[in-house]
Amino acid sequence: MKKQQLRGWVVPLLYLSTVEDAGSEVPGELRERQSRAALAEWLGELAAHEPGHRSMSITSEMALAQGFRLAANMRRLPVGRPHWDRSFLIEKAEFALRNSRFWYSHLALIQALTLLSLPDDPLEPVPRRGRGSNPYGLVQQWIHAAGRAVPGRERCVGHPFVFEVGRLCTYALLTRMPERYCWIDEREIASRVGSCSGSAYVRSEQRLWVPDSMGWSELNRRAQRLIADIMLLLNLADRGDTLAAREERLARADRCDLPPCLTNDRSAMQPSRTLHASDRCDPGATCLDDCDFRLCPLPTRGERMPHEMDQNFCARQRDLATLRYVFEARAPWQNANRRSLRRFWQQMSERQLPTWRR
């Protein structure tokens, strides 16, 4: 991982450590000032918008949003323990949301704000009036604020993935069960089946909102389908031998719509393509004629994808494309017929299998 990306992850966590770490030799007030100054420096760079110029790289922006999501998950304390004021992190996460322009940053920050807005006791009901009584309105306000401080983003009503994350976050706030509707890292949760306890007592004693044992099987079915398509788009865009190549391809995906290979015809991604194919495989070589993204195909079979997708997770996506889950696992952005979706996910699930097992 590049040093700049790692710093983006760490900066929000530094503030969290100053609040919780009472055993450090450095005075608490000094540590808190230092952590706030480091976070302010990153947010200042994020908000330094210039016409036609991006002040912060997309990869750094994504890393900062991921840092907020990590900090939001770690800030929960078991019921009965002394709690700390989370208003500072909420304020800075909302500032980052307004000044971020990439859709992945938006969805990560909305999930972070959801975790920061939950009460520490998962059994505490939604209040009938006052603050916290309207989860739908709260999430809609976040979606509306996403990217609004960025010049030229006023015409963007919102990314389809951000709208779907908002819907799931509303359920998380209503049910007090964010582990069913939110995740902390797409690669981590898609790499294992996972498990979690249904006991209210165990959940009240957990240190994390989304525990490390969580996997894709514990998520809501709509969340499972959303994660799969998020990872597909990132595998198309977030790749390249150099940081400049990654930035250039991510910039192509910096839009408020989705490529036709995700909405209509997935054959352009060519999941079964091998390293020995004779035709060149540059980004855009297999795109549909009306596609402006120019990102297809996926990395060839045998190459490592930036966001590796587990065989079992892909097989689950094939099942979710059947008529049985037509309502439970609905994906509003998908117009492709179920047969072609099942064929695509069957090919994706076979990418990591040896030839004799296909």
N, C-alpha and C positions, 0 to 999 in steps of 0.2 A: 504494500500500500504506500502511495506517495506521502511524503512528510506533510504536505499542505492539507491533504485529506484527513490525515490522522489528527492534525491540530484542530480541524473543524469538529471532529468527533469529541475531542477532549475539552474544548473551551467551555461548553455548558456544564460538563461534568465537574470542572474545577470549582465553579461556584457551589455546586451541590456538596463537594467535599469540604469547603470552608464552613458550611452551615452545620454539617454533621460531625466533623472530626474535631473532637475536643482534646485529643492527646498530642497535638502537634506542638513543637517548641516555638513556632512562630505565633505571635499574638493573633487572636481571632480577627480583630478589626483590620489588622494589616493584611492578612490573608484574604479577607473578603474584599478589601479595596483592590488588591492585585487581581483577583479573579474577575471583579466587575470591570476593571480597566481592560483586561484581555478580551472579555466579551464585547465591550463597547467598541474596541478597535475592529473586531470582525464585523459587527453590525454596521459600523460607520463605513467600512469598505463595501458592504452589501448595498447600502443605501446611496452610495455615491454615483447616481445615475447621470450619464451624459448622453446626449442625442447620438444615436448610431454607434454607441460604444458600451460594452458590458464591463463594469468595474470589477466584478468578481467572476471567475470562471464558473461554468456550470457544475463541474465536479466539486469545487469548493463549496458552492451553494448547497449542493446535495449533501455534502458531508456535514455542514453546519446544521441542516434540518435533521439529519440523522442523530447528531449530537443532542439536540433538544428532545428527540423521541427517546433516546436512551436515558437521559436525565429524568424525563417525566415518568418513565417506568420505575426508576430506582428511588424516586422520592417518597414512595409510599412507606409508612411506618405501621406496624401492627397496632390493632386497637388497644388503647390503654397506655401507649407510649407517648412521651411528650412530642408534640408536633411543631413544625416550623412554618413560617409564613411563606407561601408559595406565590404570592402576588408578583414578586419581582420576576420570576421565571415566566409567569403568564404574560406579563407586560412585554418582556423581550421576545417571547415566542410570537406574540401578535404583531410586534414590530417587524420581525423577520418575515412573517407571513405576508404583510402588506408590501414588503420590499423585495420579495422573491418573485422570480418570473417563470421558473421551470415547474411543470406540473408535478413532478415527483417531489420537489421541495414542498409544494402546497399540501399534498396528501400526507406527507410525513409530519408536517407541522400541525395539521388539523388533528391527527391522531395524538400528537404530543399534548395539544391543548385539551383534548378529551380526557386523557389520563390525569392531567393537572386539575381538571374541573370535577373529578369524582370525589365523593367523601371517602375518608379513610375506612369507614365501616361499610362493607358491602351490603349489609342488611338495612342500612338507612334508606328509607323510601324517598321517592321524589317529593319535594315539598309541594303543597297545594298552591302556594302563592309566594311571590318574592323571588330572590335570586335562586336559580337552579330549577325553577318550576316549569320552564319552557325549553326543554332540550332541543326541540326542533328549531325554534327561533334562534337559539344560541349557535347551533351548527350552521344555519343559513347565514347568520351574520359573519361567521368565519369564511364561508365560501365566497360571499360577496366581497369580503376584504382582501381575498387572495390576489396579490399582484397589483392592487389598485394604486399603489404609490409609484409604480414603474411607468415611465412615459410610454404612451402608445398602446397600453394594455386595456384601455377603457372599452374597446370593442369586443374583447374576449369575455364571453359570458361565463366561461368555465370549462374545464376539461372533463370529458365523460368519466374518467377514472376518479377525478376529484369529487364529482357528484355522487358516485357510488360509494366512495369512502365516507362522504358526509352522511349518506343514508345509514351506513353501518355504524358510524359513530353515534348517531341518534339512538339506535337500538342499545348501544353500549351504555349511554347515559340513562336510558329508561330502565334497563334490566339490572344495572350495576354489575354486569358480567363482561368486562372489556376483553377478557381472554377469548371470548367467542366471536368477537367482531373486530378486534384490533390485533396487530402484530408489530414486532419491533424490528425484524430484519427478514426480508423476503427469502433470502437464500437459506437462512437458518431454519425457518419454520417449514419451508418446502422440502428440506432435506431429511425430515424424520416424520414418522407417523404421529408420535407424541402421546402424551396423556396428561390429565390434570384431575384434581380431586373435586368432587361435587359437593363436599361437605362445607357448609357455611362456616363452621368453626375453623377448619383448615384454611379456608380462603381468607378469613379475618386475621390469621396469624402469618400469612405469607408476606415476605419482604418485597416482592415484586408484583405489580398488577398482572403482568404476563410472565409467568414463571418460565425458567429455562427448559422445563420438561415439555412445554407446549409444542405441538406439531400440527400439521395440516388437518389431521382427522378430527381435531377438537374444534375447528373453526366452523362457523356458519357456512353453508354450501355456497351462498353468493360470494362470500369472502374468498372461498377456495378458487372459484372461477376468476375472480378479480385478480388475485395474486398471480395466477397462471398467465394472464394476458399482460399484466405489468412486467413480468419477467421476460415475456416474449419481446415486448417493445424495447426493453433495456438490452436484451441480447442483440437486437438489431442495431441499436444506436450507441450503446456504451461499450464500444470495442475499437481496437486499433493498436498498432505497435507503439505509437507515441501519444503523449498527452494532447498534442495539437490535432492528431487524427481523431481522437475521442471527442474533443471539443467540437470539431467540425461536424461530426455525425450527430452528436447530441443537439447541436444547434438546428439540425434538420427536423428533429423531433420536438423542438420548442414551439409547439403550436397548440391550438385549442381544439383540434380534431384528431382523428385516428387514421392511420393508413388503411387503404382498402383491403390489405392482406389480413388485417385483424377484424374488419367489419364484414367483408363479403367473401373473398376468395383467398384461402390460405395456401393455395398451391404455389404462390410466388415465393414463399419462404423455403420451399424445398428441403424439408427436414431429413430426407433420406439421401441427400447428396453426399458423395464420398470424396475423400482426398484425391482419388485417382481419376476423377472426372476430367475429361479432356478440355471442356470449355472453361474459360476464365470465370472467376467467381467474385469480381469486384462488387462493392455495394452499388445497388441499382441495376445490376446486370439482368435480374429476373423480375424486376418490378412490373406491375401491370401498367398499361399505357396511360391511364389517368391518374397515376400516383405521383405526387409532388415530393414525397419523402425521399425516394431513391435510396433505400436501406436494405432491401432484400438481395440475396437470400441470407438465411441463418448461417453461422459457421458450419463448415462441413462436418460430417460424421467422422469422429476421430480427433477433431479439434476440441479444445476445452472452451466451453462457453463462459462468458464473464459471469453470468448468473446461472449456474448449473442447475438443471431440473432433474430431480430424482425420478427413476423409472416408475416407482409406485405412485408418485404424485401425478405423473402424466397418465398412467392407467386410470387413476381416479377421474381425471378430466374427461377421459373417454366415456366413463360411466355417466358423468354428469350431463353429457350431451344426449342422453337417451330421453325418450318421452316420459319416463318415470319421474324425472327431476325437472320437467319443463317449467314448473312454477317455483319450486323450492330453490333452484339454482339459476334463476333468470339472469341474463346479462343483456341489458337494454341496448348496448352498442353492437351486438352481434346480429347480423342478418343472414349469415350462412346457414344452409340446411344442416340438419343434425347428422345426416350420413357423412357429409364431407368433413364435419368436425370430428366425428368418431374416427374416420380414416386418418386425419391429421394427427390426432393424439395417439393413435396406435403407432404411427411412424415415430413420433417423439419418444414413446416409451421403449421403442426398440433400438434407439440410438446407442445406448450403453451396453446392449446385450451382445455377446459373441455370436458369430454367424450361425453356429449350430443350435442356438436357442431361439432364433427368430422364427 
